[in-house]
């Protein structure tokens, strides 16, 4: 309960329990200020909405910071990948091995010396390259004469060092040295017993004596060396001279 003076009259005023006894009004008018209304449901919703928006802004800011951080990491990674020291290529990292194997030998051919006689233009000794053939030897002496018998000469035969090429004339008898494969006189240092026995005055015993002599004393240097073979006398030697070569 309180006492209120209104227009000079003092009266007792009884306030209900729990009433607000404060007077916040204008002191000149004496009127009490209206009470502040409690926020309604709309205001409460608006406040909640503002709070939610604020939370979203905070969350959005954090998300943006995360995205910015990820972007920075990606940019730095790409930059490092671009400027990183590049490893050398595989070929450069492998040990260099030098081929020290010797070079294959060049195809060097030796010279051979061949005697060409018979029905040729200039009979004599010629020097040819190893692997030369009879036709090469014939060309080296100027070719054949008109009476040469080519039917008994193998122009394609490969020559060896020391060979003799004897080109017969038509109707002339020809002996074959089977050891060298070259037509012409028999080669004493290479002919076997069968070939030696084709010579006049040489039988199996004399052929064996020729072979034994060349094996024991060395190859024959000249046809005259046949005189040291038992069984060959001066007469036989003269018969053999045009038919044999050392």
C-alpha positions, 0 to 999 in steps of 0.5 A, spaced: 500 500 500 502 507 498 500 514 499 499 518 492 497 525 492 493 527 486 491 534 485 492 536 492 488 530 495 492 525 499 489 518 498 491 511 500 492 506 494 492 499 494 496 496 489 495 489 487 501 484 489 507 483 484 505 490 481 511 495 479 510 501 484 516 504 480 513 511 476 517 512 470 513 517 466 513 524 465 514 528 472 510 534 469 504 530 467 505 525 473 503 519 468 506 512 468 510 510 462 507 504 458 510 498 460 514 494 455 511 489 451 514 482 451 517 480 445 511 476 441 512 470 437 514 474 430 520 477 434 522 471 437 522 468 430 526 474 427 531 473 433 532 466 432 533 467 424 538 473 425 542 468 430 542 462 425 544 467 419 550 469 424 552 462 425 551 461 417 556 467 416 561 464 421 561 457 418 561 460 411 567 464 413 570 458 416 569 454 410 572 459 405 578 459 410 578 452 409 578 453 401 583 458 401 588 454 405 586 448 400 587 452 394 594 455 397 596 448 398 594 446 391 598 452 388 604 451 392 604 443 390 604 445 383 609 451 383 614 446 387 612 440 381 614 445 376 620 448 379 623 442 382 630 439 380 628 434 374 632 427 374 636 426 369 633 421 363 634 414 364 639 413 358 644 419 362 643 415 369 646 408 366 653 407 366 657 409 359 660 403 357 665 403 351 666 398 346 673 396 347 672 390 342 677 390 337 675 392 330 674 386 325 680 385 321 679 388 314 679 384 308 686 384 306 688 379 300 695 377 299 698 377 292 700 370 289 705 369 283 703 365 277 707 362 271 703 363 265 706 359 259 703 355 252 699 359 247 699 366 250 701 372 247 707 374 253 708 368 257 712 369 264 711 370 271 705 375 273 703 377 280 695 377 282 691 378 287 689 372 292 683 369 289 684 371 282 682 366 277 685 363 270 682 368 266 685 373 270 692 370 269 691 369 261 689 377 261 695 379 265 699 376 259 696 379 254 691 374 252 691 367 248 694 366 241 690 364 235 691 356 236 690 356 243 685 350 245 680 353 250 676 347 250 681 344 255 682 350 260 678 352 265 678 359 265 674 360 272 679 356 276 681 359 282 689 360 282 694 359 288 700 362 290 706 358 285 701 355 280 702 354 273 697 355 267 699 352 261 695 353 255 695 348 250 695 349 243 690 345 239 692 337 238 697 338 244 697 333 249 696 336 256 697 333 263 693 335 269 696 336 276 690 334 280 693 337 287 693 344 284 687 343 280 691 347 274 692 344 267 699 344 265 706 341 267 706 336 274 708 340 280 713 336 283 712 339 290 704 337 290 703 332 286 701 325 289 703 318 287 698 317 282 699 323 278 707 322 278 706 315 275 702 319 269 709 321 267 714 318 262 719 313 265 716 314 272 713 308 275 710 306 282 717 305 285 720 312 282 714 316 284 714 313 291 722 315 291 720 322 289 715 323 294 720 320 299 726 325 297 721 331 297 719 330 304 726 328 307 730 334 304 725 339 303 721 341 296 724 341 290 727 348 288 729 346 280 727 341 276 734 339 276 733 337 283 730 330 280 737 328 279 738 326 287 732 322 286 734 314 286 732 311 279 732 318 275 738 318 271 740 324 266 735 321 260 729 320 264 730 327 267 731 330 260 724 327 258 721 330 264 724 337 264 718 340 259 713 336 263 714 338 270 715 344 275 718 344 282 
